[in-house]
């Protein structure tokens, strides 16, 4: 996991504010403390650990791949993300900062390198409402994992949400499914006790390239603010 990362302002997740976050090698973000699921992800709900799971699985970067993060207040990125969320939710919102994490061509346990996965999680907020954006480019989710899951865990052993296909081999189709009608893109409001999501679509068109939306290749587990 990354070091303890201080956020620019408290982030509201499942009705609770958090000031620090960890980027975990196994494909998720955790608040207040790091999380490791070993070689087999633990099924939600999980007590004590608030989690945002972009693709929680048995990721292993010893053979290949890197994990990156960035905090940004770049005006262009904020305007683009604000416009996207505004068009989806009808909310007049002006985002204040983004937290971007990328798992770049990561392998699987133990030291598997013949197939790799690349995916991205973006946390966005106006310091009142909070959103999560998951991005999966076509062809870049190549390996499944027993119990791999995408979704959210409140950490209270009660509230959680999994994207359809989680913990089944069909999670490989995450590049072609969506809750906003664009394959490989998922957007959620995660401020309150139950994240909101739209209708589940199944689209075959190519998702937006990860690097074309929010690129965060600074250095592994190093923070930068612009």
C-alpha positions in Angstrom: 0.0 0.0 0.0 0.9 3.6 -0.4 1.9 5.9 2.6 -0.9 7.6 4.4 -2.1 10.4 1.9 -3.7 13.6 3.3 -6.6 14.8 1.2 -7.1 18.5 0.4 -10.4 18.5 2.4 -12.4 15.9 4.2 -14.1 13.5 1.7 -17.7 12.4 2.3 -18.1 8.6 1.8 -21.2 6.7 2.9 -22.2 9.5 5.2 -18.8 9.8 7.0 -16.0 12.3 6.3 -12.4 11.0 5.8 -9.2 13.1 5.7 -6.7 10.5 4.7 -6.6 7.7 2.1 -4.4 4.8 1.0 -3.8 3.4 -2.5 -3.7 -0.4 -2.2 -1.8 -2.6 -4.6 -4.8 -5.0 -4.8 -7.0 -2.6 -6.8 -8.7 -0.5 -4.2 -8.6 2.7 -2.1 -9.1 2.6 1.6 -9.8 5.4 4.1 -7.8 5.8 7.4 -5.9 2.6 7.1 -4.3 0.3 4.4 -6.0 -2.8 3.3 -4.7 -6.1 1.9 -6.9 -8.9 0.8 -4.1 -11.3 0.1 -4.6 -13.7 -2.9 -8.4 -13.9 -2.6 -10.6 -10.8 -2.1 -12.9 -10.8 0.9 -16.5 -10.6 0.0 -18.3 -7.4 0.9 -19.5 -6.3 3.5 -16.2 -6.0 5.4 -16.2 -4.4 8.9 -13.8 -1.6 9.9 -12.4 -0.9 6.4 -14.1 1.7 4.2 -13.2 0.8 0.6 -13.5 2.0 -3.0 -12.8 -1.1 -5.1 -11.9 -0.2 -8.8 -11.0 -3.9 -9.4 -10.2 -5.5 -6.1 -8.3 -8.7 -7.0 -5.1 -10.6 -6.4 -2.9 -8.0 -8.1 0.8 -8.7 -8.0 3.2 -6.1 -9.3 6.4 -8.0 -8.5 6.6 -9.2 -12.1 5.0 -6.4 -14.0 3.0 -3.2 -13.6 2.9 -0.1 -11.5 0.4 1.8 -9.3 0.2 5.5 -9.4 -1.8 8.3 -7.8 -2.2 12.0 -8.1 -4.2 14.8 -6.4 -5.0 17.6 -8.8 -6.8 20.9 -8.9 -6.0 21.4 -12.6 -8.7 23.7 -14.0 -9.1 21.8 -17.3 -9.6 18.4 -15.6 -12.0 19.9 -13.0 -14.1 21.6 -15.7 -14.3 18.4 -17.7 -15.2 16.2 -14.8 -17.7 18.8 -13.5 -19.4 19.0 -16.9 -19.6 15.2 -17.1 -21.2 14.8 -13.7 -23.5 17.8 -14.3 -24.8 16.2 -17.5 -25.4 12.9 -15.8 -27.0 14.1 -12.6 -28.5 17.5 -13.5 -26.7 18.9 -10.5 -25.1 22.3 -10.8 -21.7 21.3 -9.4 -18.2 22.8 -9.5 -15.7 20.2 -8.4 -12.8 21.4 -6.2 -10.3 18.5 -6.5 -9.7 15.1 -8.0 -7.9 12.1 -6.5 -6.7 9.8 -9.4 -5.3 6.3 -9.0 -4.1 4.1 -11.8 -3.2 0.5 -11.8 -1.0 0.3 -15.0 -0.5 -3.1 -16.7 -0.5 -4.9 -13.4 0.0 -8.7 -13.1 -1.6 -11.3 -10.9 -0.6 -13.5 -8.0 1.8 -15.1 -8.0 4.1 -13.0 -10.3 1.9 -13.7 -13.3 2.9 -11.6 -16.3 1.3 -13.2 -19.4 -1.8 -11.1 -18.9 -2.2 -7.7 -17.4 -4.9 -5.3 -16.2 -5.1 -1.5 -16.5 -7.8 0.5 -14.8 -8.4 3.8 -13.1 -10.4 5.2 -10.1 -11.2 8.9 -9.8 -12.6 10.4 -6.6 -14.2 13.8 -7.2 -15.8 16.3 -4.9 -17.1 19.9 -4.5 -16.3 19.4 -0.7 -20.0 18.7 -0.2 -21.0 15.9 -2.6 -18.7 13.0 -3.6 -18.4 11.0 -6.7 -16.4 8.0 -7.9 -15.5 7.4 -11.6 -14.2 4.0 -12.7 -12.5 3.7 -16.1 -11.6 0.5 -18.0 -10.3 0.8 -21.6 -11.2 -1.9 -24.2 -8.9 -4.8 -24.1 -7.0 -3.8 -21.0 -8.8 -6.1 -18.5 -7.2 -9.4 -19.4 -7.2 -11.5 -16.3 -10.0 -12.4 -13.9 -9.5 -13.4 -10.3 -11.4 -15.7 -8.0 -13.7 -13.2 -6.1 -12.6 -10.1 -8.0 -15.1 -7.3 -7.2 -15.9 -3.7 -8.2 -17.9 -1.5 -5.8 -17.9 0.1 -2.4 -17.8 -1.0 1.2 -18.8 1.4 4.0 -16.8 -0.4 6.7 -19.8 -0.8 9.0 -20.5 -4.4 8.0 -23.9 -3.3 6.7 -23.7 -1.0 3.7 -22.0 -2.0 0.5 -22.5 -2.2 -3.2 -21.1 -4.5 -5.9 -21.2 -3.8 -9.7 -23.0 -6.7 -11.5 -20.5 -9.4 -12.5 -18.4 -9.0 -9.3 -17.0 -12.2 -7.9 -17.8 -14.1 -11.1 -15.8 -14.6 -14.3 -18.0 -12.1 -16.1 -16.2 -9.3 -14.3 -13.9 -9.4 -17.4 -16.8 -7.7 -19.3 -16.3 -4.6 -17.2 -14.8 -2.9 -20.2 -18.1 -3.3 -22.1 -20.6 -2.6 -19.4 -21.6 0.7 -17.8 -24.2 2.5 -15.7 -24.0 5.7 -17.9 -24.3 4.1 -21.4 -20.6 4.3 -22.3 -18.7 1.0 -22.2 -16.0 0.8 -19.6 -17.2 3.9 -17.7 -19.0 3.8 -14.4 -20.0 6.9 -12.3 -21.5 6.8 -8.8 -22.6 9.3 -6.2 -21.0 8.0 -3.0 -21.7 10.7 -0.4 -24.6 9.0 1.4 -25.2 5.6 2.9 -26.1 3.9 -0.4 -24.2 4.9 -3.6 -26.5 5.8 -6.5 -26.1 4.3 -9.9 -28.1 4.3 -13.1 -29.5 1.6 -15.3 -26.9 -1.1 -16.2 -26.1 -1.0 -19.9 -24.1 -3.4 -22.1 -22.2 -1.5 -24.7 -19.7 -2.8 -27.2 -18.1 0.5 -28.3 -14.6 1.2 -27.1 -14.3 3.1 -23.8 -12.4 6.3 -23.6 -8.7 5.8 -23.5 -7.5 6.0 -19.9 -4.7 8.4 -20.7 -7.1 10.7 -22.6 -9.2 11.4 -19.5 -7.1 11.7 -16.4 -3.4 10.9 -16.8 -1.5 10.6 -13.6 1.9 9.1 -14.4 4.1 10.9 -12.0 6.0 8.3 -10.0 4.8 5.2 -8.2 3.0 6.1 -5.0 4.1 9.7 -5.1 1.8 12.6 -4.7 1.7 15.8 -6.8 -0.7 18.7 -6.7 -1.3 21.1 -9.6 
